[in-house]
């Protein structure tokens, strides 16, 4: 019996693997809303949680130059995603899952 991934309202490719994680947006009951961010998986040291790093440029008007900045997000990673360090991912905002986790990985980019 195959469990079909549900539509989460964002134009992303759903995972092919299955899971029974209640905090999975495709196979569980977690809904996504708000920001959608692209980044790279930096660490995977926690259970079902990854750190995603996003690098971007910010314009400084005084010096008329751009400066490099980065932001790190703690994100819930469902087992069906099959992530490893260095993967490019898309994350979406959701309700707070824990003290620091308020994002969930919704797509692994090939």
Secondary structure as UniProt FT lines:
FT   TURN            22..23
FT   TURN            25..27
FT   STRAND          32..46
FT   TURN            47..48
FT   STRAND          49..60
FT   TURN            61..64
FT   STRAND          65..76
FT   HELIX           79..81
FT   TURN            85..86
FT   STRAND          88..94
FT   STRAND          103..109
//
